[in-house]
Amino acid sequence: MTAPHPRSRRAMAIPVGMAMATAFAFLPNLNAVAADATPAAATAADATSLSYVVNVFPGFGPSPKVKQAIAAAGGTIVTSYDRIGVIVVHSANPDFAKVIRTVHGVQSAGNTRNAPLPAQSTTDVGTPKVLSAEEVASATADATAAQDPLEPLQWDLPAIKADKAHEKSLGSSKVTVAVIDTGVDDTHPDIAPNFDRAASVNCVTGKPDTTDGAWRPGTGESPHGTHVAGEIAAAKNGVGVTGVAPGVKVSGIKVSTTAGYFYTEAVVCGFVWAAEHGVDVTNNSYYTDPWYFNCKNDPDQKALVDAITRASLYAEGKGVVNVAAAGNENYDLAADEITDPVSPNDATPSDRVIDPSECLDIPTQLPGVVTVASTGAKGIKSSFSNHGRGVIDIAAPGGDSTRYQTPAPPATSGLILGPLPGGTWGYMAGTSMASPHVAGVAALIKSTHPYAPAALVKALLYAEADDTACTDPYDINGDGKVDAVCEGPKNYNGFYGHGIADALDAVTK
């Protein structure tokens, strides 16, 4: 089926007056390997180079033979994540991957990109609607003494009982949720009190840049990551909105380029950084460019799946719960086939028919990842949300057209309110907004059960979710035509997975 709602969106231009830093540092406890090249030669090569991942046996780093083969094939090693066996390489040789795949010890290799064209692969729908001064004043007048000023507009909090949960617990400051995204504005008054500087980084090049502020979105870059961070952990501080887990810490791991690409090497860096820096939960509201679905029978795409699978499982092995958005095309991810019209999104896409059990949306469909569908203000699947029995694990509010699902007053919009860079607030919608609600609930579970491993946190997340039966028939726009088909029983189906996330149970059970 063809997507009614494009998943790639242009970034909203919001000046925040923050310059991006350019210095780089290596991950602690991971060996980074630099190729023998002069700075001038490296600069000249990078001007025409593509980026590649080369996957070898984990644990020991690239062998001398592999290093020599990379150099001989025209490659320069940018960094090596030895514990998971992923090497990031730049090469101007168009046959680099083909050549290096023949080398003994190389398990897979592929290019991570095609051409530097603008794209953005976050899973929000459209650009933010900034809250007006009049809307701020009206909401503030409706707020109770126990609420932050804009909380009356947050219909999503009572939808998962987060308002009741906050009477019991706001979450622990010893728990950190990392937002792997477009960058987080930690100077925002709703985010600053809970920001974890030590767990924040810029991973855009594939190796970490820890320069102060490098995790922030630059001028004109997407506000997406800031909005997501606020949904998770906006402080309950008498300012703006309230997060699902307003007592936990939130960090920013920036993985998208200024053009909005989420490339494999950056995502690998993000997961490994989270694993090595005490992160408890990651939120992943994007798909990895340039392929919406990565087909394992293609050697280049297989290498991308391999690399990010290794990185996400490494993080989970370190105790991290990885949460991801399901996507916004109203796709049935359990269907026999799907038409993907947008891949590759940095070259010339074509309508290719794929099998979603063999061609994966990453990190959404990777093993161990919590896959989140979106619901609207009436508690049913959002018009845009992907679905599929056996793929969707859980559901949470991500908003929907106010025309389709109108919230109860005093809330006025069916979208999700959150902070935007520069100290403002605005509405966004998408599975991008559903995923951080689940990440916040997972953080509350981790706060309640501080010694629980990732597997137990996920088990509790699913067990405590509110069973939600299939919406049948599902005719979201009321035109008499079925817009999606849900399969499965009340306690596990293709629209809601194990059910809608429950924040109150997270702090009381």
Secondary structure as GFF3:
##gff-version 3
##sequence-region A 1 509
A	DSSP	alpha_helix	39	46	.	.	.	ID=ss1
A	DSSP	beta_strand	50	56	.	.	.	ID=ss2
A	DSSP	alpha_helix	64	72	.	.	.	ID=ss3
A	DSSP	beta_strand	75	81	.	.	.	ID=ss4
A	DSSP	beta_strand	86	91	.	.	.	ID=ss5
A	DSSP	alpha_helix	96	100	.	.	.	ID=ss6
A	DSSP	beta_strand	106	111	.	.	.	ID=ss7
A	DSSP	beta_strand	129	130	.	.	.	ID=ss8
A	DSSP	alpha_helix	133	142	.	.	.	ID=ss9
A	DSSP	three_ten_helix	151	153	.	.	.	ID=ss10
A	DSSP	alpha_helix	156	159	.	.	.	ID=ss11
A	DSSP	alpha_helix	162	168	.	.	.	ID=ss12
A	DSSP	beta_strand	176	181	.	.	.	ID=ss13
A	DSSP	three_ten_helix	192	194	.	.	.	ID=ss14
A	DSSP	three_ten_helix	197	199	.	.	.	ID=ss15
A	DSSP	beta_strand	201	202	.	.	.	ID=ss16
A	DSSP	alpha_helix	224	233	.	.	.	ID=ss17
A	DSSP	beta_strand	249	254	.	.	.	ID=ss18
A	DSSP	alpha_helix	264	276	.	.	.	ID=ss19
A	DSSP	beta_strand	281	284	.	.	.	ID=ss20
A	DSSP	beta_strand	294	295	.	.	.	ID=ss21
A	DSSP	alpha_helix	299	317	.	.	.	ID=ss22
A	DSSP	beta_strand	321	325	.	.	.	ID=ss23
A	DSSP	beta_strand	338	340	.	.	.	ID=ss24
A	DSSP	beta_strand	352	354	.	.	.	ID=ss25
A	DSSP	beta_strand	359	360	.	.	.	ID=ss26
A	DSSP	beta_strand	370	375	.	.	.	ID=ss27
A	DSSP	beta_strand	394	397	.	.	.	ID=ss28
A	DSSP	beta_strand	416	420	.	.	.	ID=ss29
A	DSSP	beta_strand	424	428	.	.	.	ID=ss30
A	DSSP	alpha_helix	431	448	.	.	.	ID=ss31
A	DSSP	alpha_helix	454	464	.	.	.	ID=ss32
A	DSSP	alpha_helix	503	508	.	.	.	ID=ss33
###
